[in-house]
Amino acid sequence: MFGKKLTNPQTKSTYKMITDVGEGFYDWNGDLYKSDIVRACIRPKAKAIGKLLAKHIRDNDQGFQTNPNRNIRFLLEEPNPLMTGQVFQEKMAVQLELNNNAFALIKRDEETFDPIEVYPVPATSVEMLEGPLGDIYLRFYFRNGKQLIAPYVDIIHLRQDFNNHDLFGDNPGDALGELMEVVNTIDQGIKQAIKNSAVVKWILKFDQVLKPEDVKKAVDDFTKNYLDIEGTGGAAGADGRYNAEQVTPHNFVPDSKQMIEQTRRIYNFFNTNEDIVQSKYTEDQWNAFYESSIEPVAMQLAGEYTRKIFSRTERSHGNKIIFESSNLQYASMETKLNLVQLVDRAAMTPNEWRRVLNLPPVDGGDKLIMRLDTEEVDAKSKGGEKSGRRKGGAKGANNGSGGSQGEG
């Protein structure tokens, strides 16, 4: 799938994040992603990052162009035959949240070295290697036992919590491990309480000594006659051989406040809250979440794509990749309708406004519209010397009066 890569470099620099025999970066998504709370925290962010629209723009002295290279546009729309750009971005976002690192390999044409495909790398561990000339390589270990060595210049690498290591982001295992153990213990306590609630509900105290088989028969008869859910009738007979006493259960059930507090701590770790997870957010809440969690990843994606796809010469000519999203798509309907005031002031085109409302474009809707009662400011005009709207006699009379005074 990934094609041929270079042979092993001569020297190696290792990095350890989770204790293991071989040092390197190790993912911690085995148990972490099984948690329903963790998935709920990650899903809104991953979906939002998947909705980012990748574009190739070229901005230089010759003008501004959007997607001037069709090969780059196809690469952004369909990074590889297995997924679209949206699915690719979601997968990278999930890996980033689980491991604070996400990797994607750029496949290049063997003759032109132009990028042709991009694949996310689902490695179980990664090592940083150093070549004889100081260039950096990454060795990926996969679940099937295979390995891949690729130059770092062909790797799109997203990271967060970038602190201890020179290349990798800190793994969330150390910070989140104890908290996940507490949550798991609470879940196990609830399960055990449910199991114990169905163990013993009644005790029969016999007034005389009976054989074990007689005791068992009496208990079975009591269970069949009075505890069977299929039993009918509202009357029960009393047996003088024993007294029936109901057992009051005293099972430990975790306090609801403790459960809420632990869940809130996980929300805080992933920079989210209950309103975001359950899609109950307001316009201001989503804007805050977007600016704090989505926008930094969009900027990092843009930077990595730009410097790994384009050379410095190409970047000097204004080529770059951007990931944009209309934050107005999450605005309230009132806010969207008020945007129409920007259309006749040439701040938005009609099609841009229709796009916010999820409406199809119309012919001629990409042209800016200016209201008739507005005008571009001419910095060279002074006072009342020039006026682009000389309407009515009053205005003309005033100008004429001013001219007469000047002559006098």
Order of alpha helices (4+ residues) and beta strands (2+ residues): beta-beta-alpha-alpha-beta-beta-alpha-alpha-beta-beta-beta-beta-beta-beta-alpha-beta-alpha-beta-alpha-alpha-alpha-alpha-alpha-beta-alpha-alpha-alpha-alpha
